[in-house]
Amino acid sequence: MTVLILTCEEDVTADMVVVHLNESGVPVVRLDPADLTDSVALSGEFVHGSFRGHLSSGGRLVSIGGLRSVWVRRPGTPAARAATPSRWLTEESSQALYGMLRGCGARWMNHPDAARRARHKPWQLRLAQRCGLPVPATLITTFPRAAREFAERYPDLVVKPVSGAHPQDPPRAVPTSRVSPETDFSAVAFGPTLLQRRVAKRADIRLTVVGDRLLAARKATAADSAEVDVRFDGSAEPWRPTEVAPRVAAAVLAYARKAQLAYGAFDFAEDGDGTWWFLECNQSGQFGFVEVDTGQPIARTIAAWLARPGTGEPESADDEESAGGAGAAVR
């Protein structure tokens, strides 16, 4: 049976996993939905109470019923590179591709429905609270007065985007930045703004979850560092493996289970007392930089998860009502 990887062409992170799948002899087909109607083709037949579907990419033909797992890594917009792209063609292609894939018994990392929901930052923060993870005081608002009052209660704040990357081509990362005490919050009225109490951190934590496996890494922060966003930290300090406290491990696994995620990249800020403050969970976060520094077998662990056989059972209507049957993804 075959592993299907949906991602863009230049995805070094996916390459790392493909190497391990190839070494273990597991067949792999990798394609980008953006290439549909060009170098990627699909076909599905619903006849006599049964379904037979096929995908073709790069001259390779794979049976949808023969998929053991589907890794939705970083796929492009369906049919974005078609000869005559359009919103209509994108919607048609998306429904055809993902609708057919729902009809197989493959395991998902991560199911599109669960992944779509998991991207919502406000939802993440509430779920983290419910699972017992410490969350810094946070406000998301379009009320300038609410922002000013929040700043009075928590004078040391950072501001960050609610959604993540800025929607340009290619996407641009928007850094988390400190808020000046003299800030005029009147511009908050023009768009939702996320303000958060700054954690006086001594380290950044990246905790990668693959199924029920936890791989944590720690990057110490210099005491005099003015940078609050680890993505823009130019220090030479490497990531190092670190242990996960049992209480944190239980809460993180509960989060992944409730979010129905088979993979998640959790970011924490560790304060001076050693408390890990939840910042976010990226359901398709990068891991290569952590593996390079720490030597942790993240890619091999993902490959092993993907190589396990699927259930062989397609989603039922009841599954679709509960986050698209995404619960099957965490097994």
SVG drawing of the C-alpha trace seen along z (x, -y; Angstrom):
<svg xmlns="http://www.w3.org/2000/svg" viewBox="-25 -58 51 61">
<polyline fill="none" stroke="black" stroke-width="0.4" points="0.0,0.0 1.1,-3.6 1.7,-6.7 0.4,-9.9 2.1,-13.2 0.3,-16.4 2.7,-19.2 4.5,-21.8 7.4,-20.9 10.1,-22.6 9.5,-21.1 12.7,-20.0 10.9,-19.0 8.8,-16.5 12.0,-15.3 13.4,-14.2 10.5,-11.9 10.5,-10.5 14.1,-9.4 13.0,-7.2 10.0,-5.8 12.2,-4.9 14.7,-3.2 11.9,-1.1 10.6,-0.1 7.2,-1.8 5.8,-3.1 5.3,-6.9 3.5,-9.2 4.0,-12.9 1.9,-15.5 0.8,-19.1 -2.9,-19.7 -1.9,-23.0 -0.8,-20.8 -4.3,-19.4 -5.4,-19.3 -1.7,-19.8 0.7,-17.1 -1.7,-15.7 -4.9,-13.9 -7.7,-12.1 -10.6,-9.8 -13.3,-8.2 -16.0,-5.7 -19.1,-5.1 -20.8,-2.0 -22.8,0.9 -22.4,-0.3 -18.6,-0.5 -16.0,-3.2 -12.8,-2.9 -10.5,-5.9 -7.1,-6.7 -4.5,-9.5 -1.8,-10.1 1.3,-12.2 4.6,-12.3 3.7,-9.3 2.8,-7.2 -0.7,-5.8 -2.0,-5.0 -5.2,-3.5 -7.0,-5.6 -8.2,-2.4 -4.6,-1.3 -3.5,-4.3 -2.3,-3.5 -2.0,-7.1 -2.3,-10.7 0.1,-13.4 -1.4,-16.8 1.9,-18.6 1.8,-22.0 -0.4,-21.5 -0.9,-24.3 -4.3,-25.6 -6.0,-23.0 -5.5,-23.8 -3.6,-27.0 -1.2,-26.2 -3.8,-25.0 -3.6,-26.5 -6.6,-28.6 -6.9,-28.9 -10.1,-30.2 -11.9,-30.2 -14.5,-27.8 -11.8,-25.4 -10.2,-25.5 -13.4,-24.7 -14.2,-21.9 -10.8,-20.4 -10.7,-20.7 -14.1,-19.0 -13.1,-16.2 -9.7,-15.5 -10.5,-15.7 -13.9,-14.2 -12.5,-11.1 -9.8,-10.8 -12.4,-10.8 -13.7,-7.6 -10.7,-5.5 -9.6,-4.0 -6.3,-5.8 -5.0,-7.4 -4.7,-11.2 -1.9,-13.5 -3.8,-15.7 -7.3,-15.4 -8.3,-18.6 -11.2,-19.3 -9.2,-19.0 -6.4,-21.0 -8.7,-23.8 -10.2,-24.2 -6.8,-23.8 -5.4,-26.9 -7.7,-29.3 -5.7,-31.0 -8.6,-31.9 -9.7,-28.2 -6.2,-27.1 -5.9,-29.3 -9.3,-28.1 -8.5,-24.4 -5.1,-24.9 -6.8,-26.4 -9.2,-23.5 -6.4,-21.0 -4.6,-22.6 -1.8,-24.4 -0.8,-27.8 -1.8,-30.6 -0.5,-34.2 -3.3,-36.8 -4.5,-37.5 -6.9,-40.0 -8.2,-39.9 -10.2,-43.0 -11.4,-45.7 -12.3,-48.0 -9.6,-50.6 -10.8,-51.2 -10.6,-47.5 -7.0,-47.5 -6.1,-50.5 -7.6,-49.0 -5.8,-45.7 -2.5,-47.6 -3.2,-49.3 -3.6,-45.9 -0.7,-44.3 1.8,-47.1 4.4,-44.7 2.7,-43.4 3.4,-41.9 1.3,-42.1 1.0,-39.3 -1.2,-38.4 -4.4,-36.4 -4.0,-34.3 -0.3,-33.9 1.5,-34.6 0.7,-37.7 -1.3,-36.5 1.2,-37.5 3.1,-35.4 5.3,-34.1 3.8,-34.4 5.6,-36.7 6.1,-35.8 4.8,-38.7 7.0,-38.9 5.7,-39.0 6.7,-42.5 6.7,-44.3 4.1,-47.1 5.4,-50.5 3.9,-52.0 3.0,-55.1 1.1,-53.1 -2.1,-54.7 -4.6,-51.9 -7.0,-53.8 -5.9,-51.7 -7.2,-48.6 -10.7,-49.5 -9.5,-48.8 -8.8,-45.1 -8.7,-42.4 -5.6,-42.8 -4.1,-40.2 -2.4,-41.5 -0.7,-39.2 1.2,-39.6 4.9,-39.1 6.5,-36.2 9.9,-37.1 11.3,-33.9 14.6,-32.2 14.1,-29.8 11.9,-28.9 10.4,-25.4 9.4,-23.5 7.5,-20.3 6.8,-18.1 3.9,-15.6 3.7,-12.6 0.8,-10.4 1.5,-9.7 5.3,-10.5 6.6,-13.7 10.0,-15.2 10.9,-18.4 13.7,-20.9 14.8,-23.9 16.7,-27.1 18.0,-29.2 17.4,-33.0 20.1,-35.5 19.2,-37.7 19.8,-40.8 18.0,-39.7 15.5,-42.2 14.0,-39.8 10.7,-38.2 10.1,-36.1 12.4,-33.0 12.0,-32.9 13.9,-36.1 16.5,-35.4 19.9,-35.7 21.8,-34.1 24.0,-31.1 22.4,-29.3 21.3,-25.8 18.2,-23.9 18.9,-21.1 16.8,-18.1 14.8,-18.5 12.6,-16.5 8.8,-17.0 7.2,-17.2 4.5,-14.5 1.9,-17.2 2.8,-19.0 2.9,-15.8 -0.6,-14.8 -2.0,-18.2 -0.3,-18.3 -1.6,-14.8 -5.1,-15.7 -4.9,-18.8 -3.8,-16.7 -6.5,-14.1 -9.3,-16.8 -8.0,-18.6 -7.8,-15.3 -4.3,-16.0 -1.7,-13.2 1.0,-15.9 1.4,-19.2 4.3,-21.6 3.7,-23.3 5.5,-26.5 6.0,-27.4 7.9,-30.2 9.7,-29.0 9.8,-31.6 12.3,-32.0 10.3,-29.5 10.5,-26.9 6.8,-27.2 6.0,-26.4 3.5,-29.0 1.5,-27.9 1.9,-30.2 0.5,-28.2 0.2,-24.8 1.1,-24.7 -0.6,-21.7 1.9,-21.7 4.9,-23.3 8.4,-22.8 10.7,-20.4 13.9,-20.2 15.7,-22.9 15.1,-21.1 16.2,-17.8 19.4,-19.2 20.3,-20.8 19.2,-18.1 19.5,-14.9 16.0,-13.9 14.5,-11.4 11.4,-13.5 11.4,-12.6 11.9,-8.9 9.0,-9.0 6.7,-10.6 7.7,-8.1 7.0,-5.2 3.5,-6.7 2.7,-7.1 4.0,-3.5 1.4,-1.9 -1.5,-0.4 -4.8,-2.3 -8.1,-1.1 -9.4,-0.1 -12.8,-1.7 -14.0,-4.9 -15.6,-7.6 -19.2,-7.3 -21.7,-10.1 -21.3,-10.1 -17.6,-10.6 -18.1,-13.6 -20.3,-15.3 -17.6,-15.1 -14.8,-17.0 -14.8,-14.9 -13.8,-11.7 -10.5,-13.2 -10.4,-11.1 -9.0,-8.3 -5.9,-10.5 -4.6,-10.2 -4.4,-6.4"/>
</svg>
